Amino acid sequence: MSRTLIIGSAGQLGSELLCAFPPGEAFGADLEAADFQLDITNYNALRSCITEVQPSCVILTAALHEPAFCEAHPQLAYQINALSCLETAVLCRHVGARLIYISTDYVYGGYSFSPARPFQEIDPVRPVNVYGKSKTAGERYVIENCSDYLIIRTASLYGQNPCRGKKGRNFVETMLARAREGSPVHVVTDEMCSPTCARDLAEQISILATAAPSGIYHAVSKGFCSWYDFAREIFFQFKIDADLLPVQRMNFQDAFRRPAYSLLDRSKLARSGLDYMPDWQDGLKKYAAARSLEI
Ligand SMILES: NC(=O)c1ccc[n+]([C@@H]2O[C@H](COP(=O)([O-])OP(=O)(O)OC[C@H]3O[C@@H](n4cnc5c(N)ncnc54)[C@H](OP(=O)(O)O)[C@@H]3O)[C@@H](O)[C@H]2O)c1
């Protein structure tokens, strides 16, 4: 029987990953609310956890990923996103486990193609902020220290268990909350995304975990849109009459540099024969249906 250790199991993606594996085959580790209470910056605890579970696969989803917070706390960002990843990689090699590192479109953004085209796995990374740079360092540590790894880059995640790293919010829930307040909702039209439901991604990862050859994969929903179009589809799917207004990114001040363009090309996943990701609208439709059952 395979044994998968999910580190970051209480998070938005981690909680879905726990459900994506057969009962008894997945074990969760997180700062709290998990089979193993674990702070990945505590290397003794990390070693004990991996030694005790003896996993055939470790999925590292724990991260510090609020970009403004990372920018203000670079040492902590590198410690969690990169150095703990190095430690995990070495431990995985030691126990013979496959390591799956969840990464991000923010490894790109330092340049865009002209004309713009989504980034392929073979394109050189060029992050523009501390979050992206620390995740890029994590990727390098995985590649250099594990012979059996998957680096799965994803983007624009939303899930039933809203992102704790972003104070319990994700874009869908933020849009719904703003609309319910009744005030105008301003959303950018000049930035593109591939909205990806955490449940779909978790199921995709569980398939790649056993079937995909070692390497880097871009795993996002099919298709892309502007954040404005995403918001419009959210209000449509949730049947909410919101006062949605288009704006340009330059109207917002950020405490960190955003990638100008970071769409992920997903043709490697499509070619693998293992692509189970839905169109982004279908993913949102399923999420809306599940959320309405909750309410
Ligand atoms: N969310 C997105 O839009 C997005 C986009 C692209 C890529 N990603 C990547 O996807 C992965 C999962 O993101 P997510 O949205 O599921 O994030 P999340 O909801 O914040 O989940 C991360 C989990 O890791 C835990 N964690 C943080 N620091 C830890 C530590 N030192 N030791 C042990 N556990 C720790 C968090 O606990 P606390 O909540 O208690 O801190 C949380 O439960 C991340 O690697 C991220 O870089 C996310």
The ligand as an SDF file (V2000), in Angstrom:
LIG
                    3D

 48 52  0  0  0  0  0  0  0  0999 V2000
   -3.2920   30.0740   -3.2910 N   0  0  0  0  0  0  0  0  0  0  0  0
   -2.8970   30.3000   -4.5430 C   0  0  0  0  0  0  0  0  0  0  0  0
   -3.5220   31.0450   -5.3060 O   0  0  0  0  0  0  0  0  0  0  0  0
   -1.6520   29.6050   -5.0780 C   0  0  0  0  0  0  0  0  0  0  0  0
   -1.2530   29.8620   -6.4060 C   0  0  0  0  0  0  0  0  0  0  0  0
   -0.1140   29.2240   -6.9100 C   0  0  0  0  0  0  0  0  0  0  0  0
    0.5940   28.3420   -6.1210 C   0  0  0  0  0  0  0  0  0  0  0  0
    0.2150   28.1350   -4.8330 N   0  0  0  0  0  0  0  0  0  0  0  0
    0.9950   27.2040   -3.9980 C   0  0  0  0  0  0  0  0  0  0  0  0
    0.1070   26.1810   -3.5930 O   0  0  0  0  0  0  0  0  0  0  0  0
    0.4630   25.7170   -2.2960 C   0  0  0  0  0  0  0  0  0  0  0  0
   -0.7710   25.6340   -1.4210 C   0  0  0  0  0  0  0  0  0  0  0  0
   -1.4060   26.8880   -1.3250 O   0  0  0  0  0  0  0  0  0  0  0  0
   -2.7460   27.0490   -0.4800 P   0  0  0  0  0  0  0  0  0  0  0  0
   -3.5680   28.0650   -1.1960 O   0  0  0  0  0  0  0  0  0  0  0  0
   -3.3230   25.7040   -0.1790 O   0  0  0  0  0  0  0  0  0  0  0  0
   -2.1610   27.7040    0.8630 O   0  0  0  0  0  0  0  0  0  0  0  0
   -2.7020   27.6670    2.3650 P   0  0  0  0  0  0  0  0  0  0  0  0
   -4.1770   27.5260    2.4120 O   0  0  0  0  0  0  0  0  0  0  0  0
   -2.0770   28.8410    3.0550 O   0  0  0  0  0  0  0  0  0  0  0  0
   -2.0660   26.3140    2.9320 O   0  0  0  0  0  0  0  0  0  0  0  0
   -0.7400   26.2130    3.3430 C   0  0  0  0  0  0  0  0  0  0  0  0
   -0.7280   25.3970    4.6230 C   0  0  0  0  0  0  0  0  0  0  0  0
    0.6230   25.2740    5.0640 O   0  0  0  0  0  0  0  0  0  0  0  0
    0.6710   25.5750    6.4570 C   0  0  0  0  0  0  0  0  0  0  0  0
    1.9770   26.0740    6.8500 N   0  0  0  0  0  0  0  0  0  0  0  0
    2.4740   27.3240    6.7230 C   0  0  0  0  0  0  0  0  0  0  0  0
    3.6940   27.4000    7.2900 N   0  0  0  0  0  0  0  0  0  0  0  0
    3.9480   26.1710    7.7810 C   0  0  0  0  0  0  0  0  0  0  0  0
    5.0410   25.6120    8.5020 C   0  0  0  0  0  0  0  0  0  0  0  0
    6.1080   26.3540    8.8440 N   0  0  0  0  0  0  0  0  0  0  0  0
    4.9930   24.3140    8.8640 N   0  0  0  0  0  0  0  0  0  0  0  0
    3.9070   23.5470    8.5520 C   0  0  0  0  0  0  0  0  0  0  0  0
    2.8400   24.0100    7.8810 N   0  0  0  0  0  0  0  0  0  0  0  0
    2.8690   25.3110    7.5170 C   0  0  0  0  0  0  0  0  0  0  0  0
   -0.3920   26.6400    6.6350 C   0  0  0  0  0  0  0  0  0  0  0  0
   -0.7400   26.7570    8.0240 O   0  0  0  0  0  0  0  0  0  0  0  0
   -1.2730   28.1990    8.5810 P   0  0  0  0  0  0  0  0  0  0  0  0
   -2.4560   28.5610    7.7580 O   0  0  0  0  0  0  0  0  0  0  0  0
   -1.5840   27.9290   10.0220 O   0  0  0  0  0  0  0  0  0  0  0  0
   -0.1430   29.1750    8.3900 O   0  0  0  0  0  0  0  0  0  0  0  0
   -1.5150   26.1050    5.7590 C   0  0  0  0  0  0  0  0  0  0  0  0
   -2.3200   25.1750    6.4490 O   0  0  0  0  0  0  0  0  0  0  0  0
    1.5710   26.6430   -1.7950 C   0  0  0  0  0  0  0  0  0  0  0  0
    2.7940   25.9620   -1.8990 O   0  0  0  0  0  0  0  0  0  0  0  0
    1.5510   27.8340   -2.7340 C   0  0  0  0  0  0  0  0  0  0  0  0
    2.8400   28.3740   -2.9200 O   0  0  0  0  0  0  0  0  0  0  0  0
   -0.9030   28.7370   -4.2900 C   0  0  0  0  0  0  0  0  0  0  0  0
  1  2  1  0
  2  3  2  0
  2  4  1  0
  4  5  1  0
  4 48  2  0
  5  6  2  0
  6  7  1  0
  7  8  2  0
  8  9  1  0
  8 48  1  0
  9 10  1  0
  9 46  1  0
 10 11  1  0
 11 12  1  0
 11 44  1  0
 12 13  1  0
 13 14  1  0
 14 15  2  0
 14 16  1  0
 14 17  1  0
 17 18  1  0
 18 19  2  0
 18 20  1  0
 18 21  1  0
 21 22  1  0
 22 23  1  0
 23 24  1  0
 23 42  1  0
 24 25  1  0
 25 26  1  0
 25 36  1  0
 26 27  1  0
 26 35  1  0
 27 28  2  0
 28 29  1  0
 29 30  1  0
 29 35  2  0
 30 31  1  0
 30 32  2  0
 32 33  1  0
 33 34  2  0
 34 35  1  0
 36 37  1  0
 36 42  1  0
 37 38  1  0
 38 39  2  0
 38 40  1  0
 38 41  1  0
 42 43  1  0
 44 45  1  0
 44 46  1  0
 46 47  1  0
M  CHG  2   8   1  16  -1
M  END
$$$$
